[in-house]
Amino acid sequence: MDAALFWILAAGAVVASLLVIGQRNPMYSVLLLIVSFGALSGLYIVLGAPFVAAIQIIIYAGAIMVLFLFVVMLLNVPSETPAQDRAFGFMSGAGPRRFGAVLSGVLVVELAWALRRLRAASLPSAALQPASSVHDIGVRLYHDYAFAFEATSVLILVAMVGAIVLARKEPPRGR
């Protein structure tokens, strides 16, 4: 039963995530991202991590998605219009599209490299032990993974500043 539920939730998360990037309306993308976060929370419950599942719902599906919805509504982003030049598929179009395709290729290579190194590396036994309490999670987060935690907070701060800059109205030039 748990295996079937796992695969149903995993398929739901993958399908919802693919639909997030396939939508032309940004509001539908945000709502589908909430569905993906809910499926991930269900996966955490099936895997025996109820604390992480609760944090997933509270922080991501709650706070972060409210922030995304606020930014989408603040920017009043219209639906995406299809590109006119589709001769070469996804590689055609402006520079950002090509840059994104190159970055996605780099991500695939990096993931393959990391998975190969993970299999070859032997982790210390302390890293393999699951955190049994909220105190243990806090100690690991703020002591062992302090740099990653701070880097994530800086990334979120940069994203908020970028949203404010994008939402700013330019004053008319000249009179």
N, C-alpha and C positions, 0 to 999 in steps of 0.2 A: 504494500500500500504506500509506504514512504517513497519507494523508488518511482512508482507511477506518479505520485504527487510532485516529486522532484522534477521529473521530466515535463510534466504539464506546466509547472511554474517556470522552468527554464525556457521552454518553448514560448510561453507568454512573454517573458522578459525580452527574448531575442526578437520576436515579431514586433512587439511594441517599440523596441529601440530602433529597428529598421524603419518602422513607420514614422518615427520622430524625424528622421532625416529625409524621408520621402514626401512629407507634407509641403504643400505650397503655402498654407495658412499657418503663421507662427503660433496662433492661439491653439490650434489643434496639436501642434508639435509639443507645446507645453503640457497640454492635458494628457497626451500619450506618454510623456516622460513621467508623469505622476503614476500612470498605470505600470510602467516599467519599474519604478521604485517600489510600488506595492508588490509586484511579483518577486523582486529581489528580497523584500522583507519576508515574504513567504518562504523563499529559499533558505534564508537564515534560520527561520523557525524549524524547518525540516532538518537542517543540519545541526540543530541543537544549540543555537546561539540566540536565545530570546532577548538578551540585552541588546545585542547588535541590531536585531530586528526592530526593537522599540526605538532605538536611536535612529535607524533608517527612516522610520515613519515620522518621528518627531522633527528631526533636523532636515532631512532631505525632502520628503513629501510634504512637510509642513512649512518650515521657515524658508528654505531655499526656493521652493517652487512658488511661494507667495512673492518672493523677490523677483523671480523670473516673470511671473504674470504682471507684476507692477512695471517692470522695465518694458515688456512688450506693449502694455497699454499706454505707458508714458511716451514711448517712441512712436506709437500709432503706425506700426509697420504694416504696409499693405501686403497682399498676397504676392508671392513671387511670380514674375512673368517668365514664360519660357524663353530661352535664348534663341536667337534667329539662326545662328550658324551651328548646325549640328552635324557637320560633315564627318568629323572624326570622333564622334561619340563624346564620352565624358572628358576627353583631353582637349576639346575645342573650347574656344571662348577666351575670356580675359586671363590675365596673368594669375589672379588669385585661384582660379580653378585649376590651373596647371600646378601651381605651388601646392595646393591641397592634395592633388594626386601624388605628387612627389613625396609629401609628408606622410601620406597614408602608406606608401611603399616602404619608407624608412621605418615606420611603426611596425609593419609586418616583419621586416628583417630584424629589428630590435627585439620583438617578442620571441621570435625563433631563437635568437642568440641567448636571450635570458632563460628560456626554458631549457636549452641545452646545458647551460652552465648550472642551472638549478639541479638538474639530474646528476651532474658530475660532482657538485659541491656537497660536503657533509656538514649539516647544520649542527651547532652545539645542542646538547640535550635540553638546556634551559630555554632555547628558542622554540623547541618543539612542544614544550609543555603549554597547554592552554591556560589562559588567565581564568582563574576560578572565581574572582570577585571583582566588583567595580573598583576597589582599591588597587588590585593588581593591574587592571586595564589602565587606570590613571597613572600608575608608576611607569608602566611601559610606554604610554603615550608621551608623558612629559619628561621622562628620563632617557629611555632607550631610543625613542623616535622623535626627539625634540626638534631636530632640524627639519624633518619632513613636515611636522605639525606647523612650524613657523613658516616654512616655504609655502604651504597651502594657504595660510592666512594672508601672506603677502600677495599671492595670486588672486585671492578673492578681493582684496583691497584694490588691486590694479583693475580688475573687472568692473568693480563699482565706479571707480573714477572714469573708466572708459565709457560706461553707460551714461554717466552725467555729462561727459563731453559730447557724446552723440546726441543727447536729448536737448542740449543747449540751443537756443534759437539765436541765429546770427542777426545782429542789427543791420538794417538796410544801409548800404553804402551810399554816401552822398545824400543830398537832399533832393 
